[in-house]
């Protein structure tokens, strides 16, 4: 998958409910944050700069750096090629 500027993405920040099975604790019913990819790294295409529009932060703190491998975000819809 090629990440590009304008893609709508989401990632889980925590969960409302957890379930335990033996020694394993698994989150169910995740809470998501949403954002638009503003820039993709030229060095490592797994890193993107995202404008998070439902983060409860100050206006200056809404830009977030995410890694598709470590932050496990998913693309919901593709943006236009700008």
Secondary structure as a PSIPRED ss2 file (coil, helix, strand):
# PSIPRED VFORMAT (PSIPRED V4.0)

   1 X C   1.000  0.000  0.000
   2 X C   1.000  0.000  0.000
   3 X C   1.000  0.000  0.000
   4 X C   1.000  0.000  0.000
   5 X C   1.000  0.000  0.000
   6 X C   1.000  0.000  0.000
   7 X C   1.000  0.000  0.000
   8 X E   0.000  0.000  1.000
   9 X E   0.000  0.000  1.000
  10 X E   0.000  0.000  1.000
  11 X E   0.000  0.000  1.000
  12 X E   0.000  0.000  1.000
  13 X E   0.000  0.000  1.000
  14 X E   0.000  0.000  1.000
  15 X E   0.000  0.000  1.000
  16 X E   0.000  0.000  1.000
  17 X E   0.000  0.000  1.000
  18 X E   0.000  0.000  1.000
  19 X E   0.000  0.000  1.000
  20 X E   0.000  0.000  1.000
  21 X E   0.000  0.000  1.000
  22 X C   1.000  0.000  0.000
  23 X C   1.000  0.000  0.000
  24 X E   0.000  0.000  1.000
  25 X E   0.000  0.000  1.000
  26 X E   0.000  0.000  1.000
  27 X E   0.000  0.000  1.000
  28 X E   0.000  0.000  1.000
  29 X E   0.000  0.000  1.000
  30 X E   0.000  0.000  1.000
  31 X E   0.000  0.000  1.000
  32 X E   0.000  0.000  1.000
  33 X E   0.000  0.000  1.000
  34 X E   0.000  0.000  1.000
  35 X E   0.000  0.000  1.000
  36 X E   0.000  0.000  1.000
  37 X E   0.000  0.000  1.000
  38 X E   0.000  0.000  1.000
  39 X E   0.000  0.000  1.000
  40 X E   0.000  0.000  1.000
  41 X C   1.000  0.000  0.000
  42 X C   1.000  0.000  0.000
  43 X C   1.000  0.000  0.000
  44 X C   1.000  0.000  0.000
  45 X C   1.000  0.000  0.000
  46 X C   1.000  0.000  0.000
  47 X E   0.000  0.000  1.000
  48 X E   0.000  0.000  1.000
  49 X E   0.000  0.000  1.000
  50 X E   0.000  0.000  1.000
  51 X E   0.000  0.000  1.000
  52 X E   0.000  0.000  1.000
  53 X C   1.000  0.000  0.000
  54 X C   1.000  0.000  0.000
  55 X C   1.000  0.000  0.000
  56 X C   1.000  0.000  0.000
  57 X C   1.000  0.000  0.000
  58 X C   1.000  0.000  0.000
  59 X H   0.000  1.000  0.000
  60 X H   0.000  1.000  0.000
  61 X H   0.000  1.000  0.000
  62 X C   1.000  0.000  0.000
  63 X E   0.000  0.000  1.000
  64 X E   0.000  0.000  1.000
  65 X E   0.000  0.000  1.000
  66 X E   0.000  0.000  1.000
  67 X E   0.000  0.000  1.000
  68 X C   1.000  0.000  0.000
  69 X C   1.000  0.000  0.000
  70 X C   1.000  0.000  0.000
  71 X C   1.000  0.000  0.000
  72 X C   1.000  0.000  0.000
  73 X C   1.000  0.000  0.000
  74 X E   0.000  0.000  1.000
  75 X E   0.000  0.000  1.000
  76 X E   0.000  0.000  1.000
  77 X E   0.000  0.000  1.000
  78 X C   1.000  0.000  0.000
  79 X C   1.000  0.000  0.000
  80 X C   1.000  0.000  0.000
  81 X C   1.000  0.000  0.000
  82 X C   1.000  0.000  0.000
